[in-house]
Amino acid sequence: MAKSTTAMFTWEGTNKKGQTVKGEMMSVSIDLVKAELRKQNIMPKKGRIKKKSNGLFSKREKAITTKDIAVFSRQLATMMKAGVPMVQAFDIVGQGHSNPSMTKLIMQIKMDIEAGGTLASALNQHPAYFDDLFVSLVDAGEQSGALETLLEKVATYKEKTEILKKKIKKAMTYPITVLIVAVVVSAILLIFVVPTFADMFQDFGAELPAFTLFVVGLSDVLIDNVWFFIAGIIAAIYTFKQAKIRSKAFRDSLDKLALRLPAFGALTTNSCVARFSRTLATMFAAGVPLVEAMVSVAGASGNSVYHKAILQVRDDIAAGTTLQVSLSQNKELFPNMLIQMVGIGEESGALDDMLDKVAEYYEAAVDDAVDNLTALMEPLIMSFLAVIIGGLVIAMYLPIFKMGEVV
């Protein structure tokens, strides 16, 4: 049976005072819009409830981002903690959201709950936005009667995870952006500026330096094959993306490389350890059994090497090994501080608290690593730009110094 989807409806009706009121509402049908309006003591006018059409120049819906889910988690947790009924909380959060796609998703979840489903089952209908970890925590909260507390933990987890992702993106984006700018500027110089100088050099009558000849030749090759180079770059990017999507072996190789790269390797390791600690702390605090929690923890690690290692830890725990002993068997991936803190947590019965402290430590380490990496990359990038751009400029001005030989 096909699942009903929501749409935006415009309506017009009369309130208790006889005043004409109008507005918009997300729903699956006109009949449900009428029913909802009657609940609000509004008598809808005949023929004045219509599905809102998406015109040619209407605003396009934005994609739902992980930040949207994090904000939704915090808003719902706040509403539930304040004692607002769940269905009403969904109305408030959904109608007040700036992203129409997110509003539509929230209304769909609300209708699933109104139909008699649990929040966990409603969220589970949308795996693209709510992963197993999210659903497991909500399910644990509903079963234990502590949904408000668990939603608070989910919201905190999502916010911390989003902050960590931003830090990683910041570290990766800066050098890539500068590299792209360097390539574009170099291409502009070679295609538009160098040929002008080359025409001028022909009038000099002097022999050009080898470096200048090399740059002029490079310019000629680029101009003659500019579309070939552009097609090659597009093909390379497309091939890389497709290989990453389709080939697990290729993704695994990239993840291994990310752990071994100078400077970036330590950043990746710290971020994976932070994710491991934060996710496991959240799951354990929610009362999810350790063996079951490890599946979600592995999925949240963000690296296939850690994913495989965490699943091995799960198998060890299922066989009767303690978490500390299992982690200590792979000290290349799990640092000694994590292992020792886990041991203390297991002995004291405060594993979730110890893991929270480890997560905070490594999240701070990621923050420091990003700052240090940025500080290190800036002079290197400036030097790189100076060599590339400055080299092209020098190559063009070298022949000018030989003008005296011709005059």
C-alpha positions, 0 to 999 in steps of 0.5 A: 500500500502506497504511503500517503504524502503531505502537501501544503494546502491554503484555506479560508474560513470563519472563526467563532467571532464570525471573522474571515481567517485564512492560512496554510496547513500541511496535510495529506488531504482536504478532508484532514484539513477540514477536520483540523480546522474544526478542531480549532473552531474554524468553519472552512468555507466551501471550495476555499481549501486548495492544494498549493501549486508549485508555480514556475517561479515558486521557491524550490524546496531545500534539501534536509541537512543534518543541521536541520535534524539536529535543530529538530531534535533540540526543539522537540526535546525542549517542547517535551521537557516543558510538558507540551503534548507530543502531537502539539509539539510537532505542530509547533516545530513543523509550522515554525520551520524555515525549510519547507522540506523539513516541515513536510517531514515533521508533518508526516511523522506527526500523522504517523503518530496520530495514526497510533504509531510510536515515535520510534516507529514513525522515525524509522519510516525515514531512514535517510534522516534518522539513523539506527542510533537515533531510532534506538535511543528514542525507542529506549526512551519510550519503553523506559518512560524517560522519553524527554531525557532520551530526547535531550541526550539525542539532541546533545549528541546530534549537536556535538556531532554536527560541531565535530563535522564542521571542524573536520570540514574546516580543516579540509576545505581551506587547502582545497579551496586555495588549490582550486584558486591557484589552478584557476588563476594559473590557467587564466594567466597561461591562456590570456596573459602569456600569449600577449607577452609571447607576441611582444617577445617576437618583436624583441628579436632576442633569444628567450630564456629557457624558463620563458620558452617553457612557460610559453610552450605550456601556454600553447599546449593549454590553449590548443587543448583547453577543452580536452583538459576541462573534459579530463578534469570533469571526467576525473571528478566524476570517476572519483565520485562514482568509484567512491559510491560503487566500490567498497574497496576504493572507499576502504583505501581512502579511509586507510589513507586518511589515517596515514596522511601527515597531520591529517591522519592525527586529525582523522584518528582523533575525530573517530575516537571522539565519535566512538566515545560520544556515541557509545556514551549516549547509547550506554546511558540510554540503557542499550546493551553494549553488544547491540550498541556497538553496531550503531557505534560502528556506523557512526565512526565515519571510517571503515577501518574503525568500523571493522575494528569496532565490530571486532570489539562487539564480537569480543564482548559477545564472547565474554571479553571486557570492553577494556581488554578488547580495545587494548588489543588494537592500540593502533586505533584506540589510544591508551587514554581511552582504554584506561578511562574505559577500564575505570568506567567499567570498574566504577560502574560509570562507563558513560561518564568516563566515555563522555569525558574522553569524547570531550577531550578528543573533541577539544583535540580535534579543535586544537588540531584544526587550528594548528593545521590552519596555522601550519597550512597558511605559510605553506599555501602562501609559499605554494602560490608564490612559486606558481603565480610568481614563477609565471610572472618572473618567466614573462619579465625575464626577456625584458631584462634582455632588451638592452642586448637588442637595442 
